[in-house]
Amino acid sequence: MVLRSESGPGPIGATSLAALLGDWRGSDRGGLARSLAERIRLLALDGRIPSGTRLPSERELCDRLGLSRTTVASAYARLRELGFARSLRGSGTQVRLPVPRLHEPVPGGHEIDLSRATLPALPWLAETAREAAEDLPSWLHTDGYDPIGLPEVRAALARRYAERGLPTDPEQILVTLGAQHAIALLARTLLGRGDRAVIESPTYPHAFEALRLAGARLVPVPVGGAADADATETGEVEAFEQAFRRASPAAAFLMPDFQNPTGRSLSLEARERILSAARREGTVVVADETTAELDIDRGFVAPPLAAQGNAVLIGSAGKTLWGGLRVGWIRADRELIARLAQARTVGDLGTPILEQLLLARLLPRTAEALELRRGQLRAGRELLTGLLAERVPGWRVPPTPGGIATWVDLGAPLSSRLALAARSRGLVVPAGPRFGIDGAYEGRLRLPLCGDPDELRAAVGILAESWDDLPGVEALARPDARAGII
Ligand SMILES: Cc1ncc(COP(=O)(O)O)c(C=O)c1O
């Protein structure tokens, strides 16, 4: 739950804060006040409580949590000491991040960051960038940026869709500053304040943040839950159908392939059913296909969702080619593309031409890039799975046939405690609830399949040490005691 209003984050009520805090007690040998402060600190660090949010009064929170006033007062005092809160003039306490960064730096040390699942640039990127720079002189007399996309880039992206089974006119493409920009632009164009938007849960957190910021009321549909994939899919499709029927949402945001974070993919039949349920309600389906082509060994290649029915597609060069390009795109009908181009100028004025020229030169080698990514992700998956099996054998890594991350089952609802313990050892890893819109997923941890192997080794070492040190974990290893903590 992320709280915002148009003029910045508003106050958070005691009930909402209690929901975000989840099961925070007993996590810490340092006492209740410290546990409470630490959990609020985690929520601030991972963005679930935006900087600037006013916390409930001490009295409200102690009533809601059944604590003494002294405990809440000393938790707030500790947050202030750590630089994560400040007293407001008059009364009240406001959350703030001590530095203008997402994460605290580790004093004197090197921080490992698993909060982003990113891949290194393609080996041929630098050389291709030099070639693209040679194309630049003929553009130097122009502004150097444009709000829709260069004709050759739109044409190349349209060709790529056609190769994947979806005939596309270049006029159906709008080039953006990455997929995140595309999500935010679509959210504020398609949604009005109070409109309902269906969203998978768990999901990519910056997506639901963008929908919320646009004023949408979110309707979560649980996805990727159980080990039995077929049973899960039937339940999931029915949940989508019910959500469409009950909420008549203006839009639905989903990831049909290698969903982030769960890694699940929908069968073609499931996609048909979801699209027809959306059509019946007049819901615009937005499919984020940022990682859709990152197949490792799924065994089927899905066409873009719009090949099966009406859907707006989001794509990105971010994972296949390089995140540093900051180029993505939207495929939609011409009318929506025109609306998006118009709406765009409030947030930005266009995509730089040099990056687009580079993209135009990289796109013809997409198949080669995907082959390389397949190898990298496979190697990352094998390394991660092996390390986890060795160091934390009680965790379950679900089958992950593609995508950039895996959704590890910890076997106990300790994800926030683990994330805090790991952070104090120099590892930034988002706790499971970061991916839910309602504070669930304490039993899960999203870990990336990509990244530097040495960093991954060090990260798993920190996770294992932090895990073994958590109160109650020792008991989990005893088969008869496992039920106690869950
Ligand atoms: C599902 C999903 N959508 C969008 C994005 C943002 O992509 P970009 O870097 O193109 O903005 C990411 C990045 O991790 C992602 O995983």
The ligand as a Gaussian input file, in Angstrom:
#p B3LYP/6-31G(d) Opt

LIG

0 1
 C        7.749000      -5.996000     -15.741000
 C        8.554000      -4.759000     -15.931000
 N        7.986000      -3.705000     -16.520000
 C        8.678000      -2.566000     -16.713000
 C        9.981000      -2.453000     -16.313000
 C       10.700000      -1.158000     -16.528000
 O       11.443000      -1.269000     -17.688000
 P       12.291000      -0.091000     -18.316000
 O       13.675000      -0.239000     -17.800000
 O       12.195000      -0.285000     -19.788000
 O       11.657000       1.198000     -17.890000
 C       10.612000      -3.527000     -15.691000
 C       11.985000      -3.421000     -15.230000
 O       12.454000      -4.205000     -14.443000
 C        9.879000      -4.714000     -15.507000
 O       10.429000      -5.786000     -14.924000

